[in-house]
Amino acid sequence: MKSNKIITFAVALFVVFVLCAPNVWAQDFINSTQGYDAGVWFTSLYGNVNYTNSLSLRGDLNLKNAAGFVADGEWRFNDKWGLGVSYFHLTEEGDQTINRNTVFNGHPVNRGDSLHAKLTLSTVSFLLKYNITRTEDSTFDVAAGARLFNMDLSIRKDPSLVPGFSFNLKPTASLLPIIGLSGKQRMTERIYIYGDFSGIFDVGGGDIQNANMYDFKAGVRWNFSEPGWYATAEYRSFGTRMSRTDGTSSNFYYNGPAVTIRYEF
């Protein structure tokens, strides 16, 4: 059943691109532009991880806020086609004295026990973009590609407690298909507004049985010189629901402001 869904997904993407790009080979690939940006994302964390019972990121593990590194690049081959690459990485640690009794991964956790948690998440996305509309002041693109996703959540009791335990939710790095939309609109001579959305819907790979994921950003970009240097202020939101073949599952959500510097040429 899972393989049928992936095949259907791939065929649908192929049909979309065939319909959208009848004249792709007639384009002039010499007329290309590039843009790169990097910055910091200040996130608030929500969600939980499940193994027999649930532990919440904020209440049980004290994983609430983090600052992550974000970077994006784009190569526009011509007025219609481009390739986008994006990366982000977050790491957060927390200590919490739990206020209830539960069992997690076959291990008892008692009221008053101290838990230490470390969460690491990184993704790399590759998106082939096709421009639907383009004017002097605005663009709108559709996209399809893949995302490399890797997450590691380590939970353990205070080493002074007996018995202690460790638990790792670390799926094999998986390359999963994604689709997306993006666009921008000039508001003044120096200011743009823009938005970008990509997602994964009911797919699996490696030891991931099922994954749904979204990545959204929208903001304002101010250009010092065009083309040249830009400063951006944006809001980013990322969320994922995942289940693994060993029965573990998780749902994580991150959101918050980000600031980046961009260079185009």
WODAGI-V586964 format. One record per backbone hydrogen bond with DSSP energy under -1.0 kcal/mol. NH is the residue of the N-H (numbers start at 1). CO is the residue of the C=O. Records with the same first field share a line. If there is no record, write none. Layout:
NH->CO / CO
//
This chain:
5->1
6->2
7->3
8->4
9->5
10->6
11->7
12->8
13->9
14->10
15->11
16->12
17->13
18->14
19->15
20->16
21->17
24->21
26->23
27->24
32->30
33->76
35->74
36->263
37->72
38->261
39->70
40->259
41->68
42->257
43->66
44->255
45->64
46->253
48->251
49->55
50->249
51->53
53->51
55->49
57->47
60->56
61->56
63->57
66->43
68->41
69->89
70->39
71->87
72->37
73->85
74->35
75->83
76->33
77->81
78->81
82->129
83->75
84->127
85->73
86->125
87->71
88->123
89->69
90->121
92->119
94->117
96->115
98->113
102->109
104->107
105->51
107->104
109->102
112->98
113->110
115->96
116->156
117->94
118->154
119->92
120->152
121->90
122->150
123->88
124->148
125->86
126->146
127->84
128->144
129->82
130->142
131->80
132->140
133->140
135->138
139->184
140->133
141->182
142->130
143->180
144->128
145->178
146->126
147->176
148->124
149->174
150->122
152->120
154->118
155->167
156->116
157->165
158->114
161->158
167->155
169->153
174->149
176->147
178->145
179->199
180->143
181->197
182->141
183->195
184->139
185->193
186->137
187->191
188->191
192->221
193->185
194->219
195->183
196->217
197->181
198->215
199->179
200->213
203->211
205->208
208->205
209->243
210->243
211->203
212->241
213->200
214->239
215->198
216->237
217->196
218->235
219->194
220->233
221->192
222->231
223->190
224->229
225->229
230->262
231->222
232->260
233->220
234->258
235->218
236->256
237->216
238->254
239->214
240->252
241->212
242->250
243->210
244->248
245->207
247->244
249->50
250->242
251->48
252->240
253->46
254->238
255->44
256->236
258->234
259->40
260->232
261->38
262->230
263->36
264->228
265->34
//
